[in-house]
């Protein structure tokens, strides 16, 4: 009888890919891309091994969002096939984004392409390639490091994949700088990226004018795609819907200008959800944004797409306007958390010498946490705000903007009983691990990167103070913060029993203001 073989797969950089974001759509898009890549590898393993139960963890659900990046497979899934499936999925995302932009902005490209040829800044006329094509190909080939190991037991393969990931040898495309805004025009995602311009002839003003012109066109095309998608899915007649959108976004013509184009002005407003003319995005930043655009998602090959249904597109939210950081001056509450010692719990439940039993334990735990993540997203998005990701026991979310954090604090007071220990349908489902959560209340003027960093630090503080607790952090625009951590059972007692220090009278629930 052949020895059992277990395959473990993961990839990086994951944390950096999520946290290097400027706005909520970046955050959501990067998380969704990670889930899409992991899900693609899982599906390739099932096809290769001809077994729908080959993937032990993550458990299979009918959604891609929230698929964890650590994969455990029962069977011999060769590294070559696994890597090919991963790179194919990433390549399809990148190709779909680039091809959609080129198709939509073809008039702009044609005009400037001839200018580049005449100025001898580009001479690859024969293949009709664009200067930025090489950079897109580099990002397709070198954006990720892929890890693959095989062992005879689940416990051994989990330990080996952790060791393999720690011994990384990744070379990324970071000579252009991590942020195009900081590194100059040689990192900005526009068709002229890579032009052969001698240093003495290089004009930053001219390049900046072309970049702004391109992003202005891209903003218009994106907004037009969003508008058309909205009009197709809305049951009102087109004229009524356009008037309602105009009122909502404040683009009604008050001057009686005969040249006023309502659709064009609406497209500009709607396009700002993904890109504005003033932004200077790098290629991966642009891909994160475009992946959340339904018109682009429809171009990505999907194994389960039918004539009347596209599951990938259906997972995208219809709107980000409720938590658009560029459109509010109100503070917002962010939270990030995960299960305490979840890794140790997985190691414990996979120690059984009977690998069938160990596999079942791991699969059951994965399914329990993935179903919880799906329920958390569905229930939270309906009322409180937006769950950015909920993969396994890791989750990150943001509350709707509000003057005071009262609603967020009330939600946290009941989190462990009413949220953590709930199942897919909201019924009681006791988890084998406890949660630790970091909550940050911050002004909309605080950069999102800083907020995300403080969310992580608050979560770490909750764990360092004993786990199974919440850390509340108020973050000010100056960068300073106040922090307080306590066990879950103590939070509602403190909130409901708070008394003013001066009058010594009860003031009701704590309502911190900025």
C-alpha positions in Angstrom: 0.0 0.0 0.0 1.4 3.4 -1.0 2.4 5.9 1.6 0.0 8.8 2.0 1.1 12.1 0.5 0.0 15.5 1.6 0.7 18.7 -0.3 0.8 22.2 1.3 0.9 25.5 -0.8 1.0 29.1 0.1 2.3 32.4 -1.5 3.5 35.8 -0.5 3.6 38.7 0.0 0.1 38.6 1.4 0.1 41.1 4.3 2.0 43.7 2.3 -0.3 43.3 -0.7 -3.3 44.1 1.4 -1.8 46.8 3.6 -0.2 48.9 0.9 -3.5 50.6 0.0 -4.8 54.1 -0.3 -8.6 53.7 -0.1 -11.2 51.1 0.7 -11.6 49.9 -2.8 -7.8 49.0 -2.9 -8.3 47.1 0.3 -11.3 45.1 -1.0 -9.7 44.5 -4.4 -6.5 43.2 -3.0 -8.3 40.9 -0.6 -10.5 39.6 -3.3 -7.5 39.0 -5.6 -5.8 36.9 -2.9 -9.0 34.9 -2.5 -9.3 34.4 -6.2 -5.7 33.2 -6.5 -6.0 30.7 -3.6 -9.4 29.4 -4.9 -7.9 28.9 -8.4 -5.1 26.7 -7.0 -7.7 24.7 -5.0 -9.8 24.1 -8.1 -6.8 23.1 -10.1 -5.9 20.5 -7.4 -9.4 19.0 -7.5 -9.3 18.7 -11.3 -5.7 17.3 -11.3 -6.5 14.7 -8.6 -10.0 14.1 -10.0 -11.4 14.4 -6.5 -13.7 17.1 -5.2 -12.6 16.3 -1.6 -8.9 16.5 -2.4 -8.5 20.0 -0.7 -8.7 19.5 3.0 -8.3 23.1 3.9 -9.6 25.6 3.0 -13.1 24.0 3.0 -15.1 24.4 -0.2 -17.9 27.0 -0.2 -19.9 28.5 -3.1 -17.9 31.8 -2.8 -14.3 32.7 -3.6 -14.1 35.7 -1.2 -12.4 34.8 2.1 -10.5 31.8 0.7 -7.3 31.6 3.0 -3.9 31.5 1.3 -2.6 28.4 3.1 -3.8 25.3 1.3 -3.6 21.6 2.4 -4.2 18.9 -0.2 -4.5 15.2 0.2 -2.7 13.7 -2.7 0.2 14.3 -5.0 -0.4 17.7 -6.6 2.9 18.4 -8.5 4.5 21.8 -8.0 4.7 22.5 -11.7 0.9 22.2 -12.1 0.2 24.2 -8.9 2.5 27.0 -9.8 1.1 27.1 -13.4 -2.5 27.4 -12.0 -1.5 30.2 -9.7 0.4 32.2 -12.3 -2.4 31.6 -14.9 -5.0 33.1 -12.5 -2.8 36.1 -11.7 -2.0 36.5 -15.4 -5.6 36.5 -16.4 -6.3 39.3 -13.9 -3.5 41.4 -15.2 -4.3 40.7 -18.9 -8.0 41.5 -18.4 -7.2 44.8 -16.7 -4.6 45.9 -19.3 -6.8 44.8 -22.3 -9.9 46.6 -20.9 -7.9 49.8 -20.4 -6.4 49.6 -23.9 -9.7 48.9 -25.5 -11.6 51.7 -23.7 -8.8 54.3 -24.1 -7.8 53.3 -27.7 -8.5 56.8 -29.1 -6.2 58.4 -26.5 -3.5 55.8 -27.2 -3.7 56.2 -31.0 -3.2 60.0 -30.7 -0.2 59.8 -28.4 1.3 56.7 -30.0 1.9 58.6 -33.2 3.4 61.5 -31.2 5.8 59.1 -29.5 6.9 57.6 -32.9 7.4 61.0 -34.5 9.5 62.2 -31.5 11.6 59.0 -31.7 10.6 58.1 -28.1 9.2 54.8 -29.2 10.2 52.7 -32.3 8.4 49.4 -31.9 5.8 50.2 -34.6 6.1 46.7 -36.2 4.5 44.8 -33.3 2.2 47.7 -32.4 3.3 47.2 -28.7 3.0 49.9 -26.1 5.8 51.2 -23.9 4.1 49.9 -20.7 3.6 46.3 -22.1 7.0 45.1 -20.7 6.1 46.4 -17.2 2.8 44.6 -17.2 4.7 41.4 -18.2 7.2 41.9 -15.4 4.4 42.3 -12.8 2.8 39.1 -14.2 6.0 37.1 -13.7 7.6 38.5 -10.6 4.9 39.8 -8.3 4.7 36.7 -6.1 6.8 34.0 -4.4 5.2 30.6 -4.4 5.8 27.9 -1.8 5.1 24.2 -2.2 6.0 21.2 0.1 5.0 17.5 0.4 5.1 15.3 3.5 3.7 12.0 4.7 1.3 13.5 7.3 -0.7 16.7 7.7 1.2 17.8 10.9 4.5 17.4 9.0 3.4 19.2 5.9 2.0 22.2 7.9 5.3 22.5 9.8 7.2 22.3 6.6 5.3 25.0 4.7 5.9 27.4 7.6 9.6 26.7 7.5 9.6 27.0 3.7 7.9 30.4 3.8 10.4 31.7 6.4 13.3 30.7 4.2 12.1 33.0 1.4 14.2 34.2 -1.5 11.8 36.6 -3.2 12.8 39.2 -5.7 10.1 41.8 -6.4 9.7 44.6 -8.8 10.5 47.3 -6.2 13.1 49.2 -8.1 10.3 51.4 -9.3 9.3 52.3 -5.7 6.5 51.0 -3.6 4.3 54.0 -4.4 4.2 55.6 -7.8 3.3 59.0 -6.2 6.6 58.9 -4.3 8.8 57.5 -7.0 8.0 59.7 -10.0 6.6 59.2 -13.5 8.7 56.1 -14.2 6.4 54.0 -11.9 3.0 55.4 -12.9 0.7 53.0 -14.8 0.1 54.8 -18.1 0.7 53.6 -21.7 3.9 55.8 -21.9 5.5 54.0 -19.0 8.9 52.9 -20.5 9.3 55.4 -23.3 12.9 55.8 -24.6 13.4 59.5 -23.7 17.0 60.7 -23.2 17.5 62.4 -19.8 18.4 65.7 -21.5 15.1 65.7 -23.4 13.0 64.4 -20.6 10.3 66.9 -19.5 8.5 66.1 -16.3 5.9 68.8 -17.1 5.1 67.2 -20.4 5.0 63.7 -18.9 2.7 65.0 -16.1 0.4 66.6 -18.6 0.0 63.3 -20.6 -0.4 61.3 -17.4 -3.2 63.6 -16.1 -4.8 63.5 -19.6 -4.7 59.7 -19.6 -6.2 59.3 -16.1 -8.8 61.8 -16.9 -9.8 59.6 -19.9 -9.6 56.5 -17.8 -11.8 58.1 -15.1 -14.4 58.9 -17.8 -14.4 55.4 -19.2 -14.7 53.7 -15.8 -17.5 56.0 -14.8 -19.3 55.3 -18.0 -19.0 51.5 -17.4 -20.4 51.9 -13.9 -23.2 54.1 -15.2 -24.2 51.7 -17.9 -24.1 48.7 -15.5 -26.4 50.7 -13.1 -28.9 51.6 -15.8 -29.1 48.0 -17.1 -29.8 46.6 -13.6 -32.2 49.3 -12.5 -35.9 48.9 -13.3 -36.8 52.5 -13.6 -36.8 54.1 -17.0 -33.4 55.6 -18.0 -34.4 59.2 -17.7 -35.8 58.9 -14.2 -32.8 56.9 -13.0 -30.4 59.6 -14.5 -32.3 62.4 -12.7 -32.1 60.5 -9.4 -28.4 59.8 -9.8 -27.8 63.5 -10.7 -29.5 64.6 -7.5 -27.7 62.1 -5.4 -24.2 63.0 -6.7 -25.0 66.7 -7.0 -24.2 67.1 -10.8 -27.4 68.8 -11.8 -26.9 71.7 -14.2 -28.0 74.9 -12.4 -26.7 77.4 -15.0 -28.7 76.3 -18.0 -25.5 75.5 -20.0 -26.6 74.1 -23.3 -23.3 72.1 -23.6 -24.0 70.3 -20.3 -23.8 66.5 -20.8 -25.5 64.8 -17.8 -24.1 61.3 -18.7 -20.6 62.7 -19.0 -20.7 64.5 -15.7 -22.2 61.5 -14.0 -19.5 59.3 -15.4 -16.8 61.6 -14.0 -18.4 61.4 -10.5 -18.9 57.6 -10.7 -15.4 57.0 -12.0 -13.9 58.7 -9.0 -14.9 55.6 -7.0 -12.0 53.8 -8.7 -9.6 56.5 -10.1 -9.5 60.2 -10.2 -7.5 62.3 -12.7 -5.2 63.6 -9.9 -4.2 60.1 -8.8 -1.0 58.5 -10.0 -1.3 54.7 -9.5 1.2 52.0 -10.1 0.3 48.9 -12.2 -0.6 46.7 -9.2 -2.5 49.6 -7.6 -4.5 50.0 -10.8 -5.1 46.3 -11.0 -6.6 46.2 -7.5 -9.0 49.0 -8.4 -10.0 47.6 -11.8 -10.6 44.1 -10.4 -13.6 45.5 -8.5 -15.1 46.9 -11.7 -17.8 44.6 -13.0 -16.9 45.4 -16.6 -13.4 44.1 -16.0 -14.4 41.1 -13.9 -16.6 39.9 -16.7 -13.5 39.7 -18.9 -11.7 37.3 -16.5 -12.2 33.7 -17.5 -14.5 31.9 -15.1 -14.9 28.2 -14.8 -18.5 28.4 -13.5 -19.9 31.3 -15.6 -23.1 30.6 -17.5 -25.3 32.6 -19.9 -27.4 34.1 -17.1 -25.0 33.9 -14.1 -21.5 35.1 -13.4 -20.5 34.1 -9.7 -17.3 36.2 -9.8 -19.2 39.4 -10.7 -22.0 38.6 -8.3 -19.6 38.6 -5.4 -18.6 42.2 -6.1 -20.5 44.8 -4.0 -22.8 47.0 -6.0 -21.5 50.2 -4.3 -18.8 51.4 -2.0 -20.4 54.8 -1.5 -21.4 54.1 2.1 -17.8 53.8 3.2 -16.0 56.0 0.6 -13.2 57.7 2.6 -13.0 60.5 0.1 -16.6 61.6 0.6 -17.0 62.1 4.3 -15.6 64.2 7.1 -17.0 62.0 9.8 -14.8 59.6 11.9 -14.9 55.9 11.2 -14.4 52.7 13.3 -12.1 50.0 11.9 -11.6 46.6 13.5 -9.3 43.7 12.8 -9.1 40.4 14.6 -8.4 36.7 14.5 -8.6 33.5 16.6 -6.2 33.1 19.5 -3.6 30.4 19.0 -5.5 29.1 15.9 -2.2 27.8 14.5 -1.6 25.8 17.7 -5.2 24.5 17.6 -4.7 23.3 14.1 -1.4 21.6 15.1 -3.2 19.9 18.0 -6.2 18.6 16.0 -3.9 17.2 13.2 -1.6 15.1 15.6 -3.8 12.0 15.3 -1.8 9.2 13.8 -4.8 8.2 11.7 -4.6 10.7 8.9 -8.2 10.2 7.9 -9.2 11.5 11.4 -6.7 14.3 11.2 -7.9 15.4 7.8 -11.5 15.4 9.0 -10.6 17.5 12.1 -8.8 20.1 9.9 -11.6 20.1 7.3 -14.3 20.6 9.9 -12.5 23.5 11.5 -11.8 25.2 8.2 -15.5 24.8 7.2 -16.7 26.1 10.5 -14.5 29.3 10.2 -15.2 29.9 6.5 -19.0 29.6 7.1 -18.7 32.0 10.0 -16.7 34.4 7.8 -19.5 34.2 5.1 -22.2 34.9 7.7 -20.2 37.7 9.2 -19.9 39.4 5.9 -23.5 38.9 4.9 -24.9 40.1 8.2 -22.5 43.0 8.8 -22.7 44.5 5.3 -26.5 44.8 5.6 -26.4 47.2 8.5 -23.1 48.2 10.1 -20.7 48.8 7.3 -18.4 46.7 5.2 -16.4 43.5 5.9 -13.2 43.9 3.8 -12.1 40.3 4.3 -13.0 37.3 6.5 -10.8 34.4 5.6 -10.8 31.6 8.1 -10.3 33.2 11.5 -8.9 36.4 10.2 -11.2 39.4 9.5 -11.1 43.1 8.9 -14.0 45.5 8.7 -15.1 49.1 8.8 -18.2 50.7 10.3 -20.2 53.4 8.5 -19.0 56.9 9.2 -20.6 58.4 12.3 -20.1 61.3 14.7 -19.8 59.0 17.7 -18.7 55.3 18.0 -21.8 54.4 20.0 -23.1 51.8 17.5 -19.6 50.3 17.1 -19.1 50.0 20.8 -22.5 48.4 21.3 -21.6 45.8 18.6 -18.3 45.1 20.3 -20.0 44.6 23.6 -22.0 41.7 22.3 -19.3 40.5 19.8 -18.2 37.3 21.5 -21.7 35.9 22.2 -23.7 37.4 19.3 -21.1 37.4 16.5 -18.1 35.1 17.2 -20.0 32.1 18.6 -22.6 32.1 15.7 -22.9 29.9 12.7 -23.7 30.5 9.0 -27.4 31.0 9.7 -26.9 33.0 12.9 -27.5 30.0 15.2 -25.2 29.3 18.2 -21.9 27.7 17.1 -19.2 27.6 19.8 -15.7 28.1 18.3 -12.8 26.1 19.7 -10.7 29.2 19.8 -11.2 32.6 21.4 -11.1 35.9 19.5 -8.9 38.9 19.9 -9.9 42.2 18.2 -8.3 45.6 17.7 -10.7 48.5 17.2 -9.5 51.9 16.0 -11.7 55.0 16.0 -10.1 57.5 13.6 -10.7 60.8 11.8 -11.3 60.5 8.0 -8.2 62.8 7.7 -5.9 60.0 9.0 -4.3 58.1 6.1 -5.7 54.7 5.6 -2.3 53.1 5.8 -1.8 54.5 9.2 -5.3 53.3 10.3 -4.5 49.8 9.1 -1.2 49.7 10.9 -2.9 50.9 14.1 -5.5 48.1 13.7 -2.8 45.6 13.6 -1.0 47.1 16.6 -4.3 47.2 18.5 -4.9 43.5 17.7 -1.4 42.7 18.9 -2.0 44.6 22.1 -5.1 42.6 22.8 -3.1 39.4 22.4 -0.2 40.7 24.4 -2.5 41.7 27.3 -3.8 38.1 27.7 -5.8 37.2 24.5 -9.6 36.7 24.4 -10.1 40.4 24.7 -10.6 43.7 22.7 -8.3 46.6 22.4 -9.9 50.0 21.8 -7.7 52.7 20.3 -8.6 56.3 19.5 -6.3 57.6 16.8 -5.9 61.4 16.3 -4.9 63.2 13.1 -1.5 64.1 14.8 -0.6 60.4 14.9 -1.0 60.2 18.7 -3.5 57.7 20.2 -5.2 56.5 23.4 -5.5 52.8 24.0 -7.4 50.6 26.4 -7.7 46.8 26.4 -9.9 44.5 28.5 -11.5 41.0 28.4 -14.7 40.7 26.5 -16.8 40.0 29.6 -15.6 43.3 31.1 -16.4 45.6 28.2 -20.2 45.8 28.6 -19.8 46.3 32.3 -17.5 49.2 31.8 -19.6 50.8 29.1 -22.9 50.5 30.9 -21.5 51.4 34.3 -19.5 54.4 33.3 -19.8 57.5 35.5 -18.6 61.0 34.9 -15.6 61.9 37.1 -16.9 65.4 38.0 -20.6 65.0 38.6 -20.3 61.3 39.5 -23.5 60.6 37.7 -24.2 58.0 35.2 -24.0 59.3 31.6 -25.1 56.2 29.8 -23.0 54.3 27.2 -19.5 55.7 26.5 -19.6 57.9 23.4 -16.0 59.0 22.6 -15.8 61.9 20.2 -12.9 63.1 18.2 
